[in-house]
Amino acid sequence: MDSHAAIVERCPDTGLFVGTIPGFPGAHSQGETLEELNANLREVVTLILEDGPPKVADFVGTR
């Protein structure tokens, strides 16, 4: 996840941290702590990259 930032939110129902990496298909996970979420996202990205580089969307910006 060198150049990709994750968006992190806390689920109001479960209290879990939920993270997604915009533009990186399938890169989302959750964890009870930020450390667990970070580890889970790294694992997801590693699994995605086993199939080769994903088709990453071009970041346009935020509004």
All heavy atoms as TSV, in Angstrom:
chain	resi	resn	atom	element	x	y	z
A	1	MET	N	N	0.829	-1.180	0.000
A	1	MET	CA	C	0.000	0.000	0.000
A	1	MET	C	C	0.873	1.241	0.000
A	1	MET	O	O	0.587	2.219	0.655
A	1	MET	CB	C	-0.910	-0.001	1.219
A	1	MET	CG	C	-1.908	-1.098	1.212
A	1	MET	SD	S	-3.155	-1.085	2.511
A	1	MET	CE	C	-2.317	-0.458	3.926
A	2	ASP	N	N	1.910	1.214	-0.742
A	2	ASP	CA	C	2.866	2.304	-0.733
A	2	ASP	C	C	2.243	3.664	-1.013
A	2	ASP	O	O	2.393	4.585	-0.244
A	2	ASP	CB	C	3.978	2.041	-1.754
A	2	ASP	CG	C	4.793	0.818	-1.396
A	2	ASP	OD1	O	4.882	0.501	-0.199
A	2	ASP	OD2	O	5.325	0.185	-2.309
A	3	SER	N	N	1.524	3.786	-2.140
A	3	SER	CA	C	1.015	5.102	-2.501
A	3	SER	C	C	-0.491	5.208	-2.375
A	3	SER	O	O	-1.087	6.137	-2.880
A	3	SER	CB	C	1.439	5.422	-3.936
A	3	SER	OG	O	0.844	4.481	-4.815
A	4	HIS	N	N	-1.112	4.248	-1.732
A	4	HIS	CA	C	-2.563	4.268	-1.589
A	4	HIS	C	C	-2.944	4.565	-0.146
A	4	HIS	O	O	-2.458	3.930	0.775
A	4	HIS	CB	C	-3.170	2.930	-2.020
A	4	HIS	CG	C	-2.959	2.629	-3.464
A	4	HIS	ND1	N	-3.696	3.218	-4.457
A	4	HIS	CD2	C	-2.087	1.819	-4.085
A	4	HIS	CE1	C	-3.298	2.773	-5.612
A	4	HIS	NE2	N	-2.315	1.928	-5.417
A	5	ALA	N	N	-3.833	5.518	0.008
A	5	ALA	CA	C	-4.340	5.856	1.329
A	5	ALA	C	C	-5.658	5.134	1.555
A	5	ALA	O	O	-6.427	4.914	0.622
A	5	ALA	CB	C	-4.543	7.362	1.442
A	6	ALA	N	N	-5.920	4.758	2.780
A	6	ALA	CA	C	-7.177	4.104	3.121
A	6	ALA	C	C	-8.131	5.121	3.734
A	6	ALA	O	O	-7.718	6.016	4.464
A	6	ALA	CB	C	-6.930	2.961	4.102
A	7	ILE	N	N	-9.394	4.944	3.439
A	7	ILE	CA	C	-10.444	5.702	4.108
A	7	ILE	C	C	-10.917	4.841	5.268
A	7	ILE	O	O	-11.238	3.664	5.082
A	7	ILE	CB	C	-11.605	6.010	3.152
A	7	ILE	CG1	C	-11.115	6.958	2.064
A	7	ILE	CG2	C	-12.796	6.602	3.918
A	7	ILE	CD1	C	-12.152	7.261	1.012
A	8	VAL	N	N	-10.929	5.417	6.458
A	8	VAL	CA	C	-11.288	4.662	7.657
A	8	VAL	C	C	-12.503	5.313	8.303
A	8	VAL	O	O	-12.546	6.530	8.506
A	8	VAL	CB	C	-10.114	4.622	8.660
A	8	VAL	CG1	C	-10.512	3.878	9.920
A	8	VAL	CG2	C	-8.888	3.988	8.018
A	9	GLU	N	N	-13.481	4.472	8.615
A	9	GLU	CA	C	-14.682	4.916	9.314
A	9	GLU	C	C	-14.944	3.947	10.457
A	9	GLU	O	O	-14.432	2.838	10.458
A	9	GLU	CB	C	-15.889	4.913	8.367
A	9	GLU	CG	C	-15.722	5.817	7.175
A	9	GLU	CD	C	-16.874	5.691	6.201
A	9	GLU	OE1	O	-17.157	4.572	5.757
A	9	GLU	OE2	O	-17.484	6.732	5.901
A	10	ARG	N	N	-15.729	4.382	11.425
A	10	ARG	CA	C	-16.136	3.475	12.503
A	10	ARG	C	C	-17.614	3.142	12.283
A	10	ARG	O	O	-18.443	4.042	12.153
A	10	ARG	CB	C	-15.939	4.094	13.875
A	10	ARG	CG	C	-16.198	3.066	14.999
A	10	ARG	CD	C	-16.123	3.691	16.360
A	10	ARG	NE	N	-14.790	4.092	16.724
A	10	ARG	CZ	C	-13.953	3.379	17.481
A	10	ARG	NH1	N	-14.314	2.205	17.924
A	10	ARG	NH2	N	-12.770	3.844	17.781
A	11	CYS	N	N	-17.908	1.857	12.241
A	11	CYS	CA	C	-19.283	1.401	12.039
A	11	CYS	C	C	-20.104	1.722	13.288
A	11	CYS	O	O	-19.743	1.297	14.389
A	11	CYS	CB	C	-19.309	-0.097	11.753
A	11	CYS	SG	S	-20.975	-0.763	11.597
A	12	PRO	N	N	-21.207	2.453	13.143
A	12	PRO	CA	C	-22.010	2.802	14.309
A	12	PRO	C	C	-22.705	1.594	14.947
A	12	PRO	O	O	-23.030	1.626	16.131
A	12	PRO	CB	C	-23.035	3.799	13.769
A	12	PRO	CG	C	-23.091	3.546	12.307
A	12	PRO	CD	C	-21.744	3.020	11.912
A	13	ASP	N	N	-22.927	0.543	14.174
A	13	ASP	CA	C	-23.615	-0.642	14.693
A	13	ASP	C	C	-22.692	-1.581	15.451
A	13	ASP	O	O	-23.061	-2.126	16.485
A	13	ASP	CB	C	-24.306	-1.405	13.561
A	13	ASP	CG	C	-25.396	-0.585	12.898
A	13	ASP	OD1	O	-26.056	0.220	13.604
A	13	ASP	OD2	O	-25.578	-0.726	11.680
A	14	THR	N	N	-21.473	-1.780	14.919
A	14	THR	CA	C	-20.555	-2.761	15.513
A	14	THR	C	C	-19.414	-2.130	16.298
A	14	THR	O	O	-18.775	-2.797	17.092
A	14	THR	CB	C	-19.936	-3.654	14.423
A	14	THR	OG1	O	-19.122	-2.834	13.566
A	14	THR	CG2	C	-21.002	-4.356	13.615
A	15	GLY	N	N	-19.132	-0.841	16.035
A	15	GLY	CA	C	-17.992	-0.188	16.673
A	15	GLY	C	C	-16.666	-0.545	16.030
A	15	GLY	O	O	-15.622	-0.070	16.461
A	16	LEU	N	N	-16.697	-1.368	14.976
A	16	LEU	CA	C	-15.466	-1.771	14.301
A	16	LEU	C	C	-14.974	-0.660	13.378
A	16	LEU	O	O	-15.762	0.127	12.854
A	16	LEU	CB	C	-15.696	-3.035	13.467
A	16	LEU	CG	C	-16.032	-4.300	14.235
A	16	LEU	CD1	C	-16.401	-5.417	13.262
A	16	LEU	CD2	C	-14.876	-4.729	15.120
A	17	PHE	N	N	-13.649	-0.609	13.183
A	17	PHE	CA	C	-13.068	0.276	12.184
A	17	PHE	C	C	-13.198	-0.424	10.838
A	17	PHE	O	O	-12.894	-1.614	10.714
A	17	PHE	CB	C	-11.591	0.558	12.480
A	17	PHE	CG	C	-11.379	1.386	13.708
A	17	PHE	CD1	C	-11.010	0.803	14.904
A	17	PHE	CD2	C	-11.561	2.757	13.669
A	17	PHE	CE1	C	-10.807	1.563	16.043
A	17	PHE	CE2	C	-11.370	3.535	14.808
A	17	PHE	CZ	C	-10.995	2.932	15.993
A	18	VAL	N	N	-13.670	0.312	9.833
A	18	VAL	CA	C	-13.854	-0.222	8.491
A	18	VAL	C	C	-12.997	0.603	7.552
A	18	VAL	O	O	-13.061	1.834	7.561
A	18	VAL	CB	C	-15.340	-0.144	8.072
A	18	VAL	CG1	C	-15.525	-0.687	6.664
A	18	VAL	CG2	C	-16.214	-0.890	9.067
A	19	GLY	N	N	-12.174	-0.062	6.753
A	19	GLY	CA	C	-11.275	0.646	5.851
A	19	GLY	C	C	-11.420	0.181	4.418
A	19	GLY	O	O	-11.648	-0.997	4.158
A	20	THR	N	N	-11.317	1.127	3.496
A	20	THR	CA	C	-11.308	0.829	2.068
A	20	THR	C	C	-10.180	1.619	1.425
A	20	THR	O	O	-9.796	2.685	1.912
A	20	THR	CB	C	-12.636	1.209	1.390
A	20	THR	OG1	O	-12.860	2.607	1.578
A	20	THR	CG2	C	-13.802	0.430	1.951
A	21	ILE	N	N	-9.660	1.085	0.343
A	21	ILE	CA	C	-8.639	1.795	-0.429
A	21	ILE	C	C	-9.299	2.189	-1.741
A	21	ILE	O	O	-9.560	1.337	-2.593
A	21	ILE	CB	C	-7.395	0.923	-0.663
A	21	ILE	CG1	C	-6.807	0.500	0.681
A	21	ILE	CG2	C	-6.364	1.687	-1.502
A	21	ILE	CD1	C	-5.641	-0.454	0.585
A	22	PRO	N	N	-9.614	3.472	-1.901
A	22	PRO	CA	C	-10.313	3.928	-3.102
A	22	PRO	C	C	-9.527	3.600	-4.375
A	22	PRO	O	O	-8.305	3.735	-4.416
A	22	PRO	CB	C	-10.408	5.445	-2.920
A	22	PRO	CG	C	-10.237	5.669	-1.464
A	22	PRO	CD	C	-9.342	4.567	-0.977
A	23	GLY	N	N	-10.264	3.144	-5.382
A	23	GLY	CA	C	-9.641	2.870	-6.666
A	23	GLY	C	C	-8.908	1.547	-6.728
A	23	GLY	O	O	-8.322	1.207	-7.747
A	24	PHE	N	N	-8.903	0.784	-5.646
A	24	PHE	CA	C	-8.201	-0.494	-5.575
A	24	PHE	C	C	-9.268	-1.566	-5.363
A	24	PHE	O	O	-9.660	-1.840	-4.223
A	24	PHE	CB	C	-7.215	-0.475	-4.408
A	24	PHE	CG	C	-6.053	-1.413	-4.532
A	24	PHE	CD1	C	-4.764	-0.932	-4.616
A	24	PHE	CD2	C	-6.248	-2.783	-4.546
A	24	PHE	CE1	C	-3.684	-1.792	-4.703
A	24	PHE	CE2	C	-5.182	-3.655	-4.641
A	24	PHE	CZ	C	-3.893	-3.156	-4.723
A	25	PRO	N	N	-9.810	-2.144	-6.431
A	25	PRO	CA	C	-10.943	-3.061	-6.345
A	25	PRO	C	C	-10.732	-4.193	-5.335
A	25	PRO	O	O	-9.719	-4.879	-5.360
A	25	PRO	CB	C	-11.073	-3.623	-7.764
A	25	PRO	CG	C	-10.399	-2.613	-8.630
A	25	PRO	CD	C	-9.300	-2.022	-7.793
A	26	GLY	N	N	-11.686	-4.348	-4.439
A	26	GLY	CA	C	-11.650	-5.427	-3.458
A	26	GLY	C	C	-10.847	-5.145	-2.210
A	26	GLY	O	O	-10.790	-5.971	-1.308
A	27	ALA	N	N	-10.230	-3.973	-2.127
A	27	ALA	CA	C	-9.381	-3.662	-0.976
A	27	ALA	C	C	-10.215	-2.989	0.117
A	27	ALA	O	O	-10.320	-1.776	0.185
A	27	ALA	CB	C	-8.209	-2.783	-1.379
A	28	HIS	N	N	-10.825	-3.829	0.956
A	28	HIS	CA	C	-11.589	-3.326	2.090
A	28	HIS	C	C	-11.542	-4.380	3.189
A	28	HIS	O	O	-11.381	-5.573	2.935
A	28	HIS	CB	C	-13.040	-3.012	1.701
A	28	HIS	CG	C	-13.729	-4.136	0.998
A	28	HIS	ND1	N	-14.355	-5.161	1.656
A	28	HIS	CD2	C	-13.860	-4.399	-0.313
A	28	HIS	CE1	C	-14.852	-6.007	0.782
A	28	HIS	NE2	N	-14.565	-5.568	-0.433
A	29	SER	N	N	-11.607	-3.924	4.430
A	29	SER	CA	C	-11.560	-4.837	5.567
A	29	SER	C	C	-12.071	-4.112	6.801
A	29	SER	O	O	-12.510	-2.971	6.729
A	29	SER	CB	C	-10.131	-5.351	5.793
A	29	SER	OG	O	-10.152	-6.433	6.708
A	30	GLN	N	N	-11.981	-4.793	7.942
A	30	GLN	CA	C	-12.396	-4.198	9.208
A	30	GLN	C	C	-11.520	-4.735	10.328
A	30	GLN	O	O	-10.804	-5.713	10.154
A	30	GLN	CB	C	-13.864	-4.502	9.491
A	30	GLN	CG	C	-14.167	-5.982	9.632
A	30	GLN	CD	C	-15.660	-6.240	9.752
A	30	GLN	OE1	O	-16.476	-5.414	9.369
A	30	GLN	NE2	N	-16.018	-7.397	10.278
A	31	GLY	N	N	-11.558	-4.067	11.485
A	31	GLY	CA	C	-10.793	-4.505	12.642
A	31	GLY	C	C	-11.282	-3.827	13.900
A	31	GLY	O	O	-11.888	-2.755	13.845
A	32	GLU	N	N	-11.008	-4.456	15.036
A	32	GLU	CA	C	-11.412	-3.881	16.319
A	32	GLU	C	C	-10.549	-2.687	16.702
A	32	GLU	O	O	-10.988	-1.819	17.443
A	32	GLU	CB	C	-11.360	-4.944	17.409
A	32	GLU	CG	C	-12.426	-6.009	17.256
A	32	GLU	CD	C	-12.451	-7.001	18.404
A	32	GLU	OE1	O	-11.745	-6.792	19.412
A	32	GLU	OE2	O	-13.184	-7.989	18.281
A	33	THR	N	N	-9.303	-2.654	16.210
A	33	THR	CA	C	-8.391	-1.539	16.469
A	33	THR	C	C	-7.843	-1.044	15.133
A	33	THR	O	O	-7.926	-1.747	14.121
A	33	THR	CB	C	-7.202	-1.967	17.353
A	33	THR	OG1	O	-6.419	-2.922	16.624
A	33	THR	CG2	C	-7.673	-2.577	18.674
A	34	LEU	N	N	-7.270	0.150	15.146
A	34	LEU	CA	C	-6.651	0.661	13.918
A	34	LEU	C	C	-5.483	-0.225	13.490
A	34	LEU	O	O	-5.260	-0.429	12.294
A	34	LEU	CB	C	-6.194	2.105	14.118
A	34	LEU	CG	C	-7.326	3.124	14.231
A	34	LEU	CD1	C	-6.772	4.498	14.594
A	34	LEU	CD2	C	-8.127	3.193	12.936
A	35	GLU	N	N	-4.757	-0.759	14.462
A	35	GLU	CA	C	-3.629	-1.646	14.141
A	35	GLU	C	C	-4.122	-2.916	13.458
A	35	GLU	O	O	-3.532	-3.381	12.483
A	35	GLU	CB	C	-2.836	-1.984	15.406
A	35	GLU	CG	C	-2.099	-0.810	16.016
A	35	GLU	CD	C	-2.997	0.129	16.837
A	35	GLU	OE1	O	-4.127	-0.267	17.218
A	35	GLU	OE2	O	-2.581	1.275	17.057
A	36	GLU	N	N	-5.221	-3.478	13.974
A	36	GLU	CA	C	-5.780	-4.686	13.364
A	36	GLU	C	C	-6.306	-4.380	11.966
A	36	GLU	O	O	-6.098	-5.157	11.027
A	36	GLU	CB	C	-6.903	-5.243	14.238
A	36	GLU	CG	C	-7.516	-6.514	13.667
A	36	GLU	CD	C	-8.646	-7.071	14.525
A	36	GLU	OE1	O	-9.174	-6.354	15.398
A	36	GLU	OE2	O	-8.995	-8.235	14.305
A	37	LEU	N	N	-6.976	-3.252	11.803
A	37	LEU	CA	C	-7.469	-2.862	10.491
A	37	LEU	C	C	-6.319	-2.723	9.510
A	37	LEU	O	O	-6.379	-3.223	8.389
A	37	LEU	CB	C	-8.254	-1.553	10.571
A	37	LEU	CG	C	-8.652	-0.946	9.221
A	37	LEU	CD1	C	-9.558	-1.887	8.440
A	37	LEU	CD2	C	-9.305	0.409	9.425
A	38	ASN	N	N	-5.257	-2.050	9.915
A	38	ASN	CA	C	-4.107	-1.862	9.039
A	38	ASN	C	C	-3.519	-3.206	8.615
A	38	ASN	O	O	-3.223	-3.422	7.436
A	38	ASN	CB	C	-3.048	-1.000	9.739
A	38	ASN	CG	C	-1.944	-0.595	8.803
A	38	ASN	OD1	O	-2.187	-0.212	7.673
A	38	ASN	ND2	N	-0.714	-0.673	9.281
A	39	ALA	N	N	-3.359	-4.115	9.563
A	39	ALA	CA	C	-2.832	-5.445	9.245
A	39	ALA	C	C	-3.768	-6.182	8.288
A	39	ALA	O	O	-3.310	-6.835	7.337
A	39	ALA	CB	C	-2.625	-6.255	10.525
A	40	ASN	N	N	-5.072	-6.066	8.513
A	40	ASN	CA	C	-6.038	-6.735	7.647
A	40	ASN	C	C	-6.016	-6.168	6.231
A	40	ASN	O	O	-6.100	-6.909	5.250
A	40	ASN	CB	C	-7.443	-6.640	8.237
A	40	ASN	CG	C	-7.597	-7.449	9.506
A	40	ASN	OD1	O	-6.787	-8.303	9.820
A	40	ASN	ND2	N	-8.653	-7.165	10.246
A	41	LEU	N	N	-5.899	-4.841	6.109
A	41	LEU	CA	C	-5.823	-4.228	4.788
A	41	LEU	C	C	-4.553	-4.653	4.060
A	41	LEU	O	O	-4.577	-4.927	2.855
A	41	LEU	CB	C	-5.890	-2.699	4.891
A	41	LEU	CG	C	-7.266	-2.113	5.163
A	41	LEU	CD1	C	-7.162	-0.608	5.419
A	41	LEU	CD2	C	-8.226	-2.397	4.021
A	42	ARG	N	N	-3.445	-4.735	4.783
A	42	ARG	CA	C	-2.198	-5.191	4.150
A	42	ARG	C	C	-2.347	-6.623	3.637
A	42	ARG	O	O	-1.888	-6.948	2.546
A	42	ARG	CB	C	-1.031	-5.102	5.122
A	42	ARG	CG	C	-0.573	-3.694	5.376
A	42	ARG	CD	C	0.664	-3.669	6.274
A	42	ARG	NE	N	1.044	-2.316	6.548
A	42	ARG	CZ	C	1.766	-1.557	5.733
A	42	ARG	NH1	N	2.179	-2.036	4.590
A	42	ARG	NH2	N	2.066	-0.321	6.058
A	43	GLU	N	N	-3.011	-7.466	4.414
A	43	GLU	CA	C	-3.220	-8.854	3.999
A	43	GLU	C	C	-4.100	-8.915	2.743
A	43	GLU	O	O	-3.814	-9.676	1.812
A	43	GLU	CB	C	-3.871	-9.639	5.131
A	43	GLU	CG	C	-4.084	-11.101	4.792
A	43	GLU	CD	C	-4.676	-11.890	5.944
A	43	GLU	OE1	O	-4.804	-11.354	7.065
A	43	GLU	OE2	O	-5.013	-13.060	5.710
A	44	VAL	N	N	-5.156	-8.110	2.727
A	44	VAL	CA	C	-6.042	-8.079	1.562
A	44	VAL	C	C	-5.270	-7.643	0.318
A	44	VAL	O	O	-5.396	-8.247	-0.748
A	44	VAL	CB	C	-7.245	-7.145	1.822
A	44	VAL	CG1	C	-7.999	-6.838	0.546
A	44	VAL	CG2	C	-8.171	-7.763	2.841
A	45	VAL	N	N	-4.474	-6.594	0.433
A	45	VAL	CA	C	-3.703	-6.100	-0.706
A	45	VAL	C	C	-2.714	-7.167	-1.177
A	45	VAL	O	O	-2.554	-7.394	-2.380
A	45	VAL	CB	C	-2.991	-4.773	-0.366
A	45	VAL	CG1	C	-1.986	-4.401	-1.443
A	45	VAL	CG2	C	-4.015	-3.670	-0.188
A	46	THR	N	N	-2.075	-7.848	-0.239
A	46	THR	CA	C	-1.148	-8.920	-0.599
A	46	THR	C	C	-1.865	-10.002	-1.401
A	46	THR	O	O	-1.352	-10.475	-2.422
A	46	THR	CB	C	-0.510	-9.529	0.665
A	46	THR	OG1	O	0.230	-8.498	1.343
A	46	THR	CG2	C	0.417	-10.678	0.330
A	47	LEU	N	N	-3.055	-10.397	-0.956
A	47	LEU	CA	C	-3.827	-11.416	-1.669
A	47	LEU	C	C	-4.246	-10.933	-3.060
A	47	LEU	O	O	-4.187	-11.688	-4.034
A	47	LEU	CB	C	-5.054	-11.812	-0.858
A	47	LEU	CG	C	-4.775	-12.567	0.442
A	47	LEU	CD1	C	-6.055	-12.718	1.259
A	47	LEU	CD2	C	-4.163	-13.928	0.147
A	48	ILE	N	N	-4.663	-9.689	-3.158
A	48	ILE	CA	C	-5.060	-9.136	-4.459
A	48	ILE	C	C	-3.873	-9.145	-5.412
A	48	ILE	O	O	-3.998	-9.503	-6.587
A	48	ILE	CB	C	-5.627	-7.710	-4.299
A	48	ILE	CG1	C	-6.978	-7.758	-3.581
A	48	ILE	CG2	C	-5.765	-7.014	-5.652
A	48	ILE	CD1	C	-7.516	-6.402	-3.172
A	49	LEU	N	N	-2.690	-8.764	-4.914
A	49	LEU	CA	C	-1.508	-8.663	-5.765
A	49	LEU	C	C	-0.955	-10.021	-6.200
A	49	LEU	O	O	-0.176	-10.085	-7.143
A	49	LEU	CB	C	-0.422	-7.850	-5.058
A	49	LEU	CG	C	-0.749	-6.367	-4.864
A	49	LEU	CD1	C	0.354	-5.682	-4.061
A	49	LEU	CD2	C	-0.950	-5.681	-6.212
A	50	GLU	N	N	-1.372	-11.104	-5.528
A	50	GLU	CA	C	-0.935	-12.435	-5.946
A	50	GLU	C	C	-1.404	-12.753	-7.358
A	50	GLU	O	O	-0.772	-13.537	-8.056
A	50	GLU	CB	C	-1.452	-13.499	-4.970
A	50	GLU	CG	C	-0.697	-13.547	-3.673
A	50	GLU	CD	C	-1.219	-14.613	-2.726
A	50	GLU	OE1	O	-2.207	-15.308	-3.054
A	50	GLU	OE2	O	-0.635	-14.749	-1.643
A	51	ASP	N	N	-2.509	-12.154	-7.771
A	51	ASP	CA	C	-3.038	-12.367	-9.121
A	51	ASP	C	C	-2.467	-11.382	-10.127
A	51	ASP	O	O	-2.917	-11.330	-11.266
A	51	ASP	CB	C	-4.567	-12.251	-9.109
A	51	ASP	CG	C	-5.225	-13.369	-8.328
A	51	ASP	OD1	O	-4.650	-14.473	-8.269
A	51	ASP	OD2	O	-6.312	-13.138	-7.782
A	52	GLY	N	N	-1.482	-10.601	-9.726
A	52	GLY	CA	C	-0.890	-9.590	-10.596
A	52	GLY	C	C	-1.438	-8.221	-10.245
A	52	GLY	O	O	-2.343	-8.085	-9.426
A	53	PRO	N	N	-0.889	-7.193	-10.871
A	53	PRO	CA	C	-1.323	-5.836	-10.552
A	53	PRO	C	C	-2.798	-5.627	-10.912
A	53	PRO	O	O	-3.220	-6.012	-11.999
A	53	PRO	CB	C	-0.437	-4.941	-11.412
A	53	PRO	CG	C	0.534	-5.821	-12.083
A	53	PRO	CD	C	0.152	-7.236	-11.864
A	54	PRO	N	N	-3.563	-5.052	-9.997
A	54	PRO	CA	C	-4.979	-4.797	-10.306
A	54	PRO	C	C	-5.117	-3.602	-11.231
A	54	PRO	O	O	-4.200	-2.792	-11.367
A	54	PRO	CB	C	-5.579	-4.488	-8.941
A	54	PRO	CG	C	-4.457	-3.890	-8.185
A	54	PRO	CD	C	-3.215	-4.612	-8.665
A	55	LYS	N	N	-6.262	-3.500	-11.863
A	55	LYS	CA	C	-6.566	-2.319	-12.657
A	55	LYS	C	C	-7.044	-1.249	-11.690
A	55	LYS	O	O	-8.171	-1.289	-11.205
A	55	LYS	CB	C	-7.642	-2.628	-13.692
A	55	LYS	CG	C	-7.166	-3.574	-14.759
A	55	LYS	CD	C	-8.235	-3.811	-15.792
A	55	LYS	CE	C	-7.692	-4.760	-16.849
A	55	LYS	NZ	N	-8.694	-5.061	-17.870
A	56	VAL	N	N	-6.161	-0.328	-11.378
A	56	VAL	CA	C	-6.443	0.710	-10.387
A	56	VAL	C	C	-7.028	1.925	-11.095
A	56	VAL	O	O	-6.500	2.384	-12.102
A	56	VAL	CB	C	-5.152	1.096	-9.626
A	56	VAL	CG1	C	-5.420	2.198	-8.632
A	56	VAL	CG2	C	-4.565	-0.122	-8.935
A	57	ALA	N	N	-8.122	2.437	-10.566
A	57	ALA	CA	C	-8.750	3.627	-11.117
A	57	ALA	C	C	-7.865	4.846	-10.888
A	57	ALA	O	O	-7.139	4.915	-9.895
A	57	ALA	CB	C	-10.117	3.844	-10.486
A	58	ASP	N	N	-7.901	5.799	-11.798
A	58	ASP	CA	C	-7.155	7.041	-11.629
A	58	ASP	C	C	-7.853	7.930	-10.623
A	58	ASP	O	O	-9.057	8.185	-10.727
A	58	ASP	CB	C	-7.051	7.790	-12.966
A	58	ASP	CG	C	-6.176	7.070	-13.967
A	58	ASP	OD1	O	-5.239	6.376	-13.534
A	58	ASP	OD2	O	-6.431	7.196	-15.175
A	59	PHE	N	N	-7.109	8.389	-9.625
A	59	PHE	CA	C	-7.656	9.300	-8.620
A	59	PHE	C	C	-7.856	10.656	-9.247
A	59	PHE	O	O	-6.942	11.222	-9.833
A	59	PHE	CB	C	-6.715	9.389	-7.419
A	59	PHE	CG	C	-7.218	10.327	-6.360
A	59	PHE	CD1	C	-8.281	9.970	-5.549
A	59	PHE	CD2	C	-6.632	11.560	-6.169
A	59	PHE	CE1	C	-8.763	10.823	-4.578
A	59	PHE	CE2	C	-7.092	12.425	-5.200
A	59	PHE	CZ	C	-8.157	12.057	-4.389
A	60	VAL	N	N	-9.057	11.190	-9.135
A	60	VAL	CA	C	-9.384	12.474	-9.719
A	60	VAL	C	C	-9.311	13.564	-8.669
A	60	VAL	O	O	-8.770	14.636	-8.899
A	60	VAL	CB	C	-10.770	12.448	-10.386
A	60	VAL	CG1	C	-11.155	13.829	-10.898
A	60	VAL	CG2	C	-10.779	11.425	-11.515
A	61	GLY	N	N	-9.832	13.323	-7.487
A	61	GLY	CA	C	-9.798	14.326	-6.430
A	61	GLY	C	C	-10.966	14.173	-5.492
A	61	GLY	O	O	-11.746	13.230	-5.589
A	62	THR	N	N	-11.082	15.094	-4.549
A	62	THR	CA	C	-12.191	15.089	-3.605
A	62	THR	C	C	-12.948	16.407	-3.758
A	62	THR	O	O	-12.384	17.402	-4.217
A	62	THR	CB	C	-11.703	14.941	-2.162
A	62	THR	OG1	O	-10.809	16.021	-1.858
A	62	THR	CG2	C	-10.997	13.617	-1.957
A	63	ARG	N	N	-14.170	16.394	-3.343
A	63	ARG	CA	C	-14.989	17.622	-3.420
A	63	ARG	C	C	-15.749	17.781	-2.148
A	63	ARG	O	O	-16.122	16.881	-1.507
A	63	ARG	CB	C	-15.956	17.558	-4.588
A	63	ARG	CG	C	-15.217	17.518	-5.882
A	63	ARG	CD	C	-16.193	17.736	-7.022
A	63	ARG	NE	N	-15.461	17.636	-8.243
A	63	ARG	CZ	C	-15.194	18.670	-9.030
A	63	ARG	NH1	N	-15.646	19.853	-8.729
A	63	ARG	NH2	N	-14.519	18.524	-10.125
